Amino acid sequence: MVSADLHTFFEASAGVAGALIGLLFVAISVTLERLKEESETQVHRIRASAALTAFLNALVIALFGLLPGEKIGGTAVSVSLVGLAFVLASLLSLVRVYGAPRREWRDALFLVGLVVVFVLELISGIEVIKHPQDASAVDRISILVIICFLIGIARSWELIGGPSIGIAHEVGRMVRGRDGETDPAPGEPPSPSE
């Protein structure tokens, strides 16, 4: 059963999901050339689909969470199964197109993260169906809606080619140096090749 507190959360989530889906459509239209079905663009297609799947997951749960009655458990089960089917299709697509080379492992690991979210959502949905008065399972579904937003935003950022500054990447660059050179010490000017 969805509490009154979560009803407000689902209202806000539905609005946010709708806005993010609209922005994703704009991003896709701007990057349409990168999304043609070719081997070098397959990863962009998967990123776009992953973002849309995450946002739709959040939107559907939020909308059904607003309806009277006990519908959120069945909804969570349904959208998690759709999400798991998407992940399976995406992993098969990566293997088919790329043969799983190392550079695409990050995208495969991201998809595995989606699997974790969808499995937790499936389990929570089943718990809500079995025990409709258990508020903790509905709370977990609400947290997973937030995680779906974060996943969708991250995938959208990668889709549009937004800059990525990760700790592992930056530490690796510092250790290796740029192009075999070390970075200048703080306060020193960069070398002329930079």
Long-range contacts (C-beta under 8 A, 24 or more apart in sequence): 1-70, 1-132, 1-133, 1-135, 1-138, 2-65, 2-66, 2-72, 2-138, 3-135, 3-138, 6-65, 6-138, 6-139, 6-142, 7-65, 7-66, 9-142, 10-61, 10-62, 10-63, 10-65, 10-66, 10-142, 11-62, 11-66, 13-58, 13-59, 13-61, 13-62, 13-65, 13-145, 13-149, 14-59, 14-62, 14-63, 14-66, 16-58, 16-149, 17-55, 17-56, 17-58, 17-59, 17-62, 17-149, 18-59, 20-55, 20-149, 20-152, 20-153, 20-156, 21-52, 21-55, 21-56, 21-59, 23-156, 24-48, 24-51, 24-52, 24-55, 24-152, 24-156, 27-156, 27-159, 27-160, 28-159, 30-160, 31-159, 31-160, 31-161, 34-159, 39-97, 39-98, 42-93, 42-94, 42-97, 42-98, 43-94, 43-98, 43-104, 43-107, 44-159, 45-93, 46-90, 46-93, 46-94, 46-107, 46-111, 47-107, 47-155, 47-156, 47-158, 47-159, 48-155, 48-159, 49-86, 49-90, 50-86, 50-90, 50-110, 50-111, 50-114, 50-151, 50-152, 50-155, 51-151, 51-152, 51-153, 51-155, 51-156, 51-159, 52-152, 53-82, 53-83, 53-86, 53-114, 53-152, 54-114, 54-148, 54-149, 54-151, 54-152, 54-155, 55-148, 55-149, 55-152, 57-82, 57-83, 57-118, 57-121, 57-145, 57-148, 58-145, 58-148, 58-149, 58-152, 61-141, 61-145, 62-145, 70-128, 70-132, 72-125, 72-128, 72-138, 72-141, 73-125, 73-126, 73-127, 73-128, 73-129, 73-132, 73-137, 74-125, 74-129, 75-125, 76-121, 76-122, 76-124, 76-125, 76-128, 76-141, 77-122, 77-125, 77-126, 77-129, 78-125, 79-121, 80-118, 80-119, 80-121, 80-122, 80-125, 81-118, 81-122, 83-114, 83-117, 83-118, 83-121, 84-115, 84-118, 84-119, 84-122, 86-114, 87-111, 87-112, 87-114, 87-115, 87-118, 110-151, 110-154, 110-155, 113-151, 114-151, 117-144, 117-147, 117-148, 117-151, 120-144
